[in-house]
Amino acid sequence: MSPILGARLRGRALAILALASMSPDSLQLTLTTDKPEYRAGEPIELTLTVTNRSTEPKVLEFLSSQRYDFEIADSAGAVVWQWSADRMFAQMMGTERLAPGASQEYRERFLGQLAPGLYRVTGRITAAATARASTTFTVH
């Protein structure tokens, strides 16, 4: 699997990870938060984007109606929130087609309470060839 590359972009936390089993110039997975630092109780905007960087259409195959997931872990690595934990998904296969240069975004808003500290948020595409991207943020 490709290494995770971390960076800061215009005050937003950013992480990029190429999809496993696909070439780095094929599909790119990006996870962003709307900013790198929050006050306790402040909403956290999460955006997971998959982009087709190739010149050919790409098809993502899914084993259920779930397309993505997010989880937040504390500095000890304990998961304190998972978006899919209280949701049910239809058990039906599906696909998402991405044209060359096209992107698909998945957005969620975390509204829970987090104690002050450093956290890692991880987003993943739940396609058969799963991939993850993660970044960190701080709560004050």
Wavefront OBJ file of the C-alpha trace (Angstrom):
o trace
v 0.000 0.000 0.000
v 1.186 3.518 -0.715
v 2.451 5.615 2.189
v 0.258 8.379 3.574
v 1.387 11.872 2.663
v 0.329 14.612 5.088
v 0.189 18.343 4.410
v -1.651 21.531 5.327
v -3.554 23.361 2.608
v -5.175 26.769 3.175
v -5.866 26.027 6.844
v -7.380 22.631 6.058
v -5.975 19.301 7.106
v -5.206 17.136 4.093
v -4.090 13.556 3.535
v -3.666 11.721 0.244
v -3.431 7.994 -0.374
v -3.453 6.152 -3.694
v -5.980 3.293 -3.785
v -4.489 -0.081 -2.979
v -3.815 -2.353 -5.977
v -4.100 0.545 -8.414
v -1.303 2.620 -9.856
v -0.644 6.013 -8.234
v -1.647 7.782 -11.458
v -4.991 5.968 -11.497
v -7.223 6.798 -8.496
v -6.412 9.165 -5.657
v -8.167 9.249 -2.284
v -8.137 12.529 -0.347
v -9.455 13.228 3.153
v -9.893 16.774 4.435
v -11.294 18.452 7.503
v -12.518 22.025 7.232
v -9.725 23.184 9.571
v -6.895 21.670 11.641
v -8.031 22.881 15.106
v -11.407 22.988 16.857
v -12.954 24.071 20.126
v -14.628 21.349 22.206
v -18.129 20.735 20.819
v -17.492 22.507 17.517
v -18.747 20.626 14.404
v -16.056 18.952 12.281
v -16.653 18.822 8.527
v -15.182 15.708 6.865
v -14.756 15.294 3.106
v -13.496 12.128 1.439
v -12.802 12.526 -2.287
v -11.863 9.849 -4.805
v -10.447 11.211 -8.072
v -9.760 9.367 -11.304
v -6.340 10.643 -12.356
v -6.091 8.331 -15.355
v -7.174 8.774 -18.971
v -9.549 5.794 -18.736
v -12.921 5.459 -16.963
v -12.690 3.603 -13.627
v -15.392 1.543 -11.920
v -15.510 1.026 -8.156
v -17.378 -2.134 -7.148
v -19.213 -2.179 -3.800
v -20.550 -5.222 -1.922
v -23.354 -3.243 -0.203
v -25.060 0.142 -0.453
v -22.375 1.615 1.841
v -19.877 3.691 -0.174
v -17.620 5.159 2.523
v -16.940 5.338 6.238
v -15.254 7.711 8.678
v -13.796 7.054 12.109
v -12.128 9.257 14.697
v -9.497 7.835 17.052
v -7.882 9.474 20.068
v -4.121 9.798 20.563
v -4.008 6.302 22.112
v -5.592 4.843 18.962
v -8.984 4.079 20.523
v -11.863 4.699 18.112
v -14.185 7.264 19.699
v -16.613 7.625 16.761
v -17.449 5.685 13.604
v -19.933 7.133 11.125
v -21.380 3.733 10.120
v -21.760 2.395 13.687
v -25.469 3.226 14.020
v -26.455 2.772 10.379
v -27.758 -0.128 8.321
v -26.901 -0.698 4.659
v -28.740 -2.669 1.988
v -26.978 -5.901 1.131
v -26.866 -5.281 -2.599
v -23.902 -4.869 -4.865
v -23.372 -1.614 -6.716
v -20.866 0.368 -8.730
v -19.667 3.946 -9.064
v -18.196 4.957 -12.418
v -15.603 7.724 -12.560
v -14.809 9.331 -15.902
v -11.216 10.463 -16.550
v -10.506 13.488 -14.341
v -13.779 13.094 -12.430
v -14.154 13.062 -8.648
v -16.735 11.744 -6.216
v -17.063 13.408 -2.803
v -18.488 11.936 0.376
v -19.208 14.459 3.165
v -20.221 14.101 6.778
v -20.336 16.336 9.825
v -19.211 15.138 13.254
v -21.375 16.764 15.945
v -20.206 14.855 19.015
v -18.200 15.955 22.022
v -14.448 15.322 22.101
v -12.130 16.006 25.023
v -9.172 18.302 24.336
v -6.357 16.477 22.561
v -4.979 15.198 19.261
v -7.196 12.977 17.100
v -6.785 11.019 13.870
v -9.691 10.846 11.455
v -9.668 8.087 8.855
v -11.902 7.912 5.822
v -12.240 4.891 3.611
v -13.948 3.881 0.435
v -15.786 0.593 1.018
v -15.264 -0.694 -2.535
v -13.937 -4.225 -3.061
v -10.459 -2.671 -3.510
v -10.658 -0.708 -0.272
v -8.399 2.221 0.513
v -7.980 4.611 3.412
v -6.751 8.128 3.951
v -6.231 9.810 7.289
v -5.191 13.091 8.843
v -5.021 14.613 12.309
v -6.755 17.492 14.054
v -6.618 19.034 17.519
v -9.409 19.877 19.930
v -8.763 22.674 22.459
l 1 2 3 4 5 6 7 8 9 10 11 12 13 14 15 16 17 18 19 20 21 22 23 24 25 26 27 28 29 30 31 32 33 34 35 36 37 38 39 40 41 42 43 44 45 46 47 48 49 50 51 52 53 54 55 56 57 58 59 60 61 62 63 64 65 66 67 68 69 70 71 72 73 74 75 76 77 78 79 80 81 82 83 84 85 86 87 88 89 90 91 92 93 94 95 96 97 98 99 100 101 102 103 104 105 106 107 108 109 110 111 112 113 114 115 116 117 118 119 120 121 122 123 124 125 126 127 128 129 130 131 132 133 134 135 136 137 138 139 140
